[in-house]
Amino acid sequence: MTPAAHLSESVLALAFALVLLAPLAVAGVMLTNVGLGRSRSAAQALLGNLAMAAVAVILFALVGSAFAGALPGGAGHILTLGGKPWNLAGAGPLFGAGLATAPLQAQLTLLFEIVAVVLCVLLPWGSGADRVGLLPGIAIAALLAVVFFPLAAHWNLAALGTNFGLGSGFLDAGGAATIHVLGGLAALCVVWIAGPRRGKFPKEGFSTAMPGHNAVYVLFGCLLALMGWQAFNAAGALLWLHAPLTALPQTALNTTLSASAALAATFAVTRTRFGKPDASLCANGWMAGLVASSGTAAVVAPLAAVFVGLVAGIATPLLVELFELALSIDDPSGAIGVHAISGVWGLLAAGIFSGSSGQFVAQLVGIAALLGFFLPLLYFVFLALNRYLPFRVNADGERIGLDLHELGGGAYPEFVIHRDESYR
């Protein structure tokens, strides 16, 4: 992300108000993470969301933001390749030094990126639900906040435009790459390393259904997420694309259209395939539409936003089946398909609908950088972390539920939420 030119004080005041609303997206993701998990791990899941958000805020504000380049600092760490300069990492002040005297736009950039990094760190936690412990979850969040997110956020792929004439460079005003693709790839690595929940894939080779315990949490989380996404996409358009105020209503409309079209598509697909619409899959479709809008809402027309949402909504239930039945990937929150793949689709769509072949190539290069550099790096760093701080709780903890195992009490003490299960 590279800040736009200097904005007027009135525009910055509006951006500040939008950034203050953006955490509603965080609340929405937290609720969906909890609702899609099992009832005997609900309190642990929500506490984990809050703990990881707190750790990410502290570490990014004090350390990670320096490498992201949110606040003014040195020239950054420049690598020259083929005679072209590439700004790979920031050289800003540590520990928030100079925040009070920094320009207002830089301060808003920091606040925007704090919301972004919190969204990012919650995604692997949702995918590791019901078997990943609190301490490894917090460690994963710390690595994302200090190392991976700052690098992804600072990568000045806008230089693709100036260095090679590829459109306007890599476009990602709403964080489709730095939040959703990065967080979704982290979720994939966590799932690979931790493995599936016990009993999910029995020896017979079939996938056992483990539905989320509270569809109301999930669907209400979708509504909160919409409000936060509208604000986040609009703030991104102002801060990163220097969009005029007249572009903000369409940005918010495109966000809503993409989510709505995605839900309608998932509703139709699940009703056709299963005879009845599936509530949790429809919720995932809605979220997939929001994720895709992060890459497109500020740069496409409303009709294109509908198309973007339709593709994301059709793909969502099909990806769930592919991951579970063909690849044996157990992802309770659906973050891999909803965030990583829908994020990639949103970035591609931004290039497709730009009408510029150069812009499309720039988007492809940015996606290739995420997949070719960050995915293997995430996997090997997480694999090393798992060696010293195992991600997965022991079998007994999984059997009794993570609420009792890690917190000593359940989220729903008045109800019987546990039955003995035979894990094979």
Helices and strands as residue ranges (DSSP letters): H 9-21, H 23-35, G 39-41, H 42-59, I 60-64, H 65-68, E 77-81, E 84-89, H 104-127, H 134-143, I 144-148, H 149-154, H 159-164, I 176-181, H 182-194, H 215-241, G 245-247, H 248-274, H 279-296, H 302-321, I 322-326, H 335-335, I 336-341, H 342-352, H 357-369, I 370-374, H 375-388, H 395-400, H 402-402, I 403-407
